[in-house]
């Protein structure tokens, strides 16, 4: 199949930025959700490593550039409207979350409040030097 207009995300729908979900390629666990612009998407495709757009830093964010916890991209999928990106990844380093958990979705909502349901893989103070 050749490159066609419908083979790329429709970044216009998101004002230039679309949600990108990282999912573990082996067990299907949802690791994180971030955003991509066209430049991050293109670099992800060309390098095979997940690159996102950091809204807080207003620049490309090459996953793992500080922590070493990179995401090797195994597959790239678009939803039916081409306005959400799904990356199936191999999570190198064991943690996708900057708080040191395997998944960013480590808090479960319960009637009693939030409950931590994940185990911390690393101490973020040690990795990011916030001490």
MIDOSE-1310 file (N, C-alpha, C; in nm, 2 decimals, decimal comma, always signed):
residues 131
xxxx	+0,08/-0,12/+0,00/+0,00/+0,00/+0,00/+0,09/+0,12/+0,00; +0,06/+0,22/-0,09/+0,14/+0,34/-0,10/+0,09/+0,44/+0,00; +0,17/+0,55/+0,02/+0,14/+0,66/+0,11/+0,02/+0,73/+0,05; -0,08/+0,75/+0,13/-0,20/+0,83/+0,09/-0,23/+0,93/+0,19
xxxx	-0,32/+1,02/+0,16/-0,36/+1,13/+0,26/-0,42/+1,07/+0,38; -0,49/+0,95/+0,37/-0,56/+0,90/+0,49/-0,47/+0,80/+0,56; -0,34/+0,79/+0,53/-0,24/+0,71/+0,60/-0,17/+0,78/+0,71; -0,20/+0,91/+0,73/-0,13/+0,99/+0,83/-0,24/+1,05/+0,92
xxxx	-0,20/+1,08/+1,05/-0,30/+1,14/+1,14/-0,35/+1,28/+1,09; -0,47/+1,31/+1,12/-0,53/+1,44/+1,09/-0,50/+1,54/+1,20; -0,38/+1,60/+1,19/-0,34/+1,69/+1,30/-0,42/+1,82/+1,30; -0,49/+1,85/+1,19/-0,58/+1,97/+1,19/-0,69/+1,96/+1,29
xxxx	-0,74/+1,83/+1,31/-0,85/+1,81/+1,40/-0,81/+1,85/+1,54; -0,69/+1,84/+1,58/-0,65/+1,87/+1,72/-0,57/+2,00/+1,73; -0,59/+2,08/+1,63/-0,52/+2,21/+1,63/-0,37/+2,19/+1,62; -0,32/+2,09/+1,56/-0,18/+2,06/+1,54/-0,13/+1,96/+1,64
xxxx	-0,21/+1,92/+1,73/-0,16/+1,82/+1,84/-0,27/+1,72/+1,86; -0,22/+1,59/+1,87/-0,32/+1,48/+1,89/-0,27/+1,39/+2,01; -0,37/+1,33/+2,07/-0,34/+1,24/+2,18/-0,27/+1,12/+2,13; -0,17/+1,07/+2,20/-0,09/+0,95/+2,16/-0,09/+0,86/+2,28
xxxx	-0,14/+0,74/+2,27/-0,14/+0,64/+2,38/-0,03/+0,54/+2,36; +0,05/+0,52/+2,46/+0,15/+0,41/+2,46/+0,10/+0,29/+2,53; +0,11/+0,18/+2,46/+0,06/+0,05/+2,51/+0,17/-0,05/+2,50; +0,19/-0,13/+2,61/+0,29/-0,23/+2,61/+0,25/-0,34/+2,50
xxxx	+0,35/-0,36/+2,41/+0,32/-0,45/+2,30/+0,31/-0,59/+2,34; +0,36/-0,63/+2,45/+0,35/-0,77/+2,50/+0,23/-0,80/+2,57; +0,19/-0,72/+2,68/+0,08/-0,76/+2,76/-0,04/-0,66/+2,74; -0,03/-0,56/+2,66/-0,15/-0,47/+2,64/-0,17/-0,37/+2,74
xxxx	-0,09/-0,36/+2,84/-0,11/-0,26/+2,95/-0,10/-0,12/+2,89; -0,19/-0,03/+2,93/-0,17/+0,11/+2,88/-0,07/+0,18/+2,97; +0,04/+0,23/+2,91/+0,15/+0,28/+2,99/+0,13/+0,43/+3,01; +0,09/+0,51/+2,91/+0,08/+0,65/+2,93/+0,00/+0,71/+2,81
xxxx	-0,04/+0,84/+2,83/-0,10/+0,92/+2,72/-0,02/+1,05/+2,72; +0,02/+1,09/+2,60/+0,08/+1,22/+2,58/+0,03/+1,28/+2,45; +0,10/+1,38/+2,40/+0,06/+1,44/+2,27/+0,17/+1,44/+2,17; +0,13/+1,43/+2,05/+0,22/+1,44/+1,93/+0,18/+1,55/+1,84
xxxx	+0,27/+1,62/+1,78/+0,25/+1,71/+1,67/+0,31/+1,63/+1,55; +0,30/+1,69/+1,43/+0,35/+1,63/+1,31/+0,50/+1,60/+1,32; +0,57/+1,69/+1,38/+0,72/+1,67/+1,39/+0,75/+1,55/+1,48; +0,68/+1,54/+1,59/+0,71/+1,43/+1,68/+0,67/+1,30/+1,62
xxxx	+0,56/+1,30/+1,54/+0,51/+1,18/+1,47/+0,61/+1,13/+1,37; +0,66/+1,23/+1,29/+0,76/+1,20/+1,19/+0,89/+1,14/+1,25; +0,93/+1,20/+1,35/+1,06/+1,15/+1,42/+1,04/+1,01/+1,48; +0,92/+0,99/+1,53/+0,89/+0,86/+1,59/+0,90/+0,75/+1,48
xxxx	+0,84/+0,78/+1,36/+0,84/+0,69/+1,25/+0,98/+0,67/+1,20; +1,06/+0,77/+1,19/+1,19/+0,76/+1,13/+1,30/+0,70/+1,23; +1,28/+0,71/+1,36/+1,38/+0,66/+1,45/+1,33/+0,53/+1,52; +1,20/+0,50/+1,52/+1,16/+0,38/+1,59/+1,15/+0,40/+1,74
xxxx	+1,17/+0,52/+1,79/+1,16/+0,55/+1,93/+1,05/+0,65/+1,95; +0,98/+0,64/+2,06/+0,86/+0,73/+2,08/+0,91/+0,87/+2,11; +0,86/+0,97/+2,04/+0,88/+1,11/+2,06/+0,75/+1,18/+2,07; +0,73/+1,26/+2,17/+0,61/+1,33/+2,20/+0,63/+1,48/+2,20
xxxx	+0,53/+1,56/+2,21/+0,54/+1,70/+2,23/+0,50/+1,74/+2,37; +0,60/+1,80/+2,44/+0,57/+1,84/+2,58/+0,50/+1,97/+2,58; +0,38/+1,98/+2,62/+0,30/+2,10/+2,62/+0,36/+2,20/+2,73; +0,41/+2,14/+2,84/+0,46/+2,22/+2,95/+0,59/+2,29/+2,91
xxxx	+0,68/+2,21/+2,84/+0,81/+2,27/+2,80/+0,80/+2,33/+2,66; +0,69/+2,31/+2,59/+0,67/+2,36/+2,45/+0,78/+2,32/+2,36; +0,81/+2,19/+2,36/+0,92/+2,13/+2,27/+0,90/+1,98/+2,26; +0,97/+1,93/+2,16/+0,97/+1,78/+2,14/+1,03/+1,72/+2,27
xxxx	+0,97/+1,60/+2,30/+1,01/+1,53/+2,42/+1,04/+1,39/+2,37; +1,17/+1,35/+2,37/+1,22/+1,22/+2,33/+1,21/+1,13/+2,45; +1,11/+1,05/+2,46/+1,08/+0,97/+2,58/+1,21/+0,90/+2,62; +1,24/+0,92/+2,75/+1,36/+0,86/+2,81/+1,49/+0,94/+2,80
xxxx	+1,48/+1,06/+2,74/+1,61/+1,14/+2,72/+1,67/+1,18/+2,86; +1,59/+1,19/+2,96/+1,65/+1,21/+3,09/+1,66/+1,09/+3,18; +1,56/+1,00/+3,17/+1,55/+0,89/+3,26/+1,61/+0,76/+3,21; +1,63/+0,76/+3,08/+1,68/+0,63/+3,02/+1,57/+0,53/+2,99
xxxx	+1,44/+0,56/+3,03/+1,33/+0,47/+3,01/+1,26/+0,50/+2,87; +1,33/+0,46/+2,77/+1,28/+0,49/+2,63/+1,17/+0,39/+2,59; +1,10/+0,43/+2,49/+1,00/+0,34/+2,43/+1,04/+0,30/+2,29; +1,07/+0,18/+2,26/+1,09/+0,13/+2,13/+0,96/+0,09/+2,07
xxxx	+0,93/+0,16/+1,95/+0,80/+0,14/+1,89/+0,80/+0,01/+1,81; +0,70/-0,07/+1,84/+0,68/-0,19/+1,77/+0,57/-0,18/+1,66; +0,47/-0,09/+1,69/+0,36/-0,07/+1,59/+0,30/+0,06/+1,61; +0,25/+0,12/+1,50/+0,18/+0,25/+1,51/+0,04/+0,23/+1,45
xxxx	-0,06/+0,28/+1,52/-0,20/+0,26/+1,48/-0,27/+0,39/+1,49; -0,37/+0,42/+1,40/-0,45/+0,54/+1,41/-0,60/+0,49/+1,43; -0,67/+0,57/+1,50/-0,81/+0,54/+1,52/-0,89/+0,57/+1,39; -1,02/+0,53/+1,40/-1,10/+0,55/+1,28/-1,11/+0,69/+1,22
xxxx	-1,10/+0,79/+1,31/-1,11/+0,93/+1,27/-0,97/+0,99/+1,24; -0,87/+0,91/+1,26/-0,73/+0,96/+1,24/-0,69/+1,07/+1,33; -0,76/+1,08/+1,45/-0,72/+1,19/+1,54/-0,67/+1,14/+1,68; -0,64/+1,01/+1,69/-0,57/+0,96/+1,81/-0,47/+0,85/+1,76
xxxx	-0,35/+0,86/+1,82/-0,24/+0,77/+1,78/-0,22/+0,67/+1,89; -0,21/+0,54/+1,85/-0,17/+0,44/+1,94/-0,04/+0,38/+1,91; +0,06/+0,39/+2,00/+0,19/+0,33/+1,98/+0,19/+0,20/+2,07; +0,23/+0,09/+2,00/+0,26/-0,03/+2,07/+0,41/-0,03/+2,09
xxxx	+0,45/-0,04/+2,22/+0,59/-0,02/+2,25/+0,65/-0,13/+2,33; +0,78/-0,13/+2,33/+0,86/-0,21/+2,42/+0,92/-0,10/+2,52; +0,88/-0,11/+2,64/+0,92/-0,01/+2,74/+1,06/-0,05/+2,80; +1,16/+0,02/+2,76/+1,29/-0,01/+2,81/+1,31/+0,06/+2,94
xxxx	+1,36/-0,01/+3,04/+1,38/+0,05/+3,17/+1,27/+0,02/+3,27; +1,16/-0,03/+3,23/+1,06/-0,08/+3,32/+0,96/+0,02/+3,36; +0,98/+0,15/+3,34/+0,88/+0,25/+3,39/+0,85/+0,36/+3,28; +0,73/+0,38/+3,25/+0,69/+0,48/+3,16/+0,66/+0,62/+3,23
xxxx	+0,62/+0,61/+3,36/+0,58/+0,72/+3,43/+0,69/+0,80/+3,50; +0,69/+0,93/+3,49/+0,79/+1,01/+3,55/+0,79/+1,01/+3,70; +0,68/+0,95/+3,76/+0,67/+0,93/+3,90/+0,73/+0,80/+3,94; +0,79/+0,72/+3,85/+0,86/+0,60/+3,88/+0,78/+0,47/+3,87
xxxx	+0,66/+0,48/+3,82/+0,57/+0,36/+3,80/+0,58/+0,31/+3,66; +0,55/+0,18/+3,65/+0,55/+0,12/+3,51/+0,45/+0,20/+3,42; +0,33/+0,22/+3,47/+0,23/+0,29/+3,40/+0,19/+0,42/+3,47; +0,15/+0,52/+3,39/+0,11/+0,65/+3,45/-0,03/+0,63/+3,51
xxxx	-0,10/+0,52/+3,48/-0,23/+0,49/+3,54/-0,22/+0,40/+3,66; -0,15/+0,45/+3,76/-0,12/+0,37/+3,88/-0,22/+0,40/+3,99; -0,31/+0,49/+3,97/-0,41/+0,53/+4,07/-0,54/+0,49/+4,03; -0,61/+0,41/+4,12/-0,75/+0,37/+4,09/-0,85/+0,45/+4,17
xxxx	-0,95/+0,50/+4,10/-1,06/+0,57/+4,17/-1,15/+0,47/+4,24; -1,16/+0,49/+4,38/-1,25/+0,40/+4,46/-1,35/+0,49/+4,53; -1,45/+0,43/+4,59/-1,55/+0,52/+4,67/-1,48/+0,59/+4,79; -1,36/+0,53/+4,83/-1,29/+0,59/+4,94/-1,19/+0,69/+4,90
xxxx	-1,17/+0,70/+4,77/-1,07/+0,80/+4,71/-0,97/+0,72/+4,62; -0,86/+0,79/+4,60/-0,76/+0,73/+4,51/-0,68/+0,62/+4,58; -0,65/+0,51/+4,51/-0,57/+0,40/+4,57/-0,46/+0,37/+4,47; -0,34/+0,36/+4,52/-0,22/+0,33/+4,44/-0,23/+0,18/+4,42
xxxx	-0,23/+0,14/+4,29/-0,24/+0,00/+4,25/-0,11/-0,05/+4,18; -0,01/+0,03/+4,17/+0,11/-0,01/+4,10/+0,23/-0,01/+4,20; +0,34/-0,07/+4,16/+0,46/-0,06/+4,23/+0,56/+0,03/+4,17; +0,62/+0,11/+4,25/+0,72/+0,21/+4,20/+0,84/+0,13/+4,15
xxxx	+0,89/+0,16/+4,03/+1,01/+0,10/+3,97/+1,13/+0,17/+4,01; +1,12/+0,31/+4,02/+1,24/+0,39/+4,05/+1,19/+0,51/+4,13; +1,29/+0,57/+4,20/+1,26/+0,69/+4,28/+1,29/+0,81/+4,19; +1,19/+0,89/+4,16/+1,21/+1,00/+4,07/+1,31/+1,10/+4,12
xxxx	+1,33/+1,12/+4,25/+1,43/+1,21/+4,30/+1,57/+1,17/+4,26; +1,59/+1,04/+4,26/+1,72/+0,98/+4,22/+1,75/+1,00/+4,07; +1,64/+0,97/+3,99/+1,66/+0,98/+3,84/+1,66/+1,12/+3,79; +1,58/+1,21/+3,84/+1,57/+1,35/+3,79/+1,64/+1,45/+3,87
xxx	+1,71/+1,40/+3,98/+1,79/+1,49/+4,07/+1,71/+1,60/+4,13; +1,60/+1,57/+4,19/+1,51/+1,68/+4,25/+1,54/+1,69/+4,40; +1,64/+1,62/+4,45/+1,67/+1,63/+4,59/+1,74/+1,76/+4,63
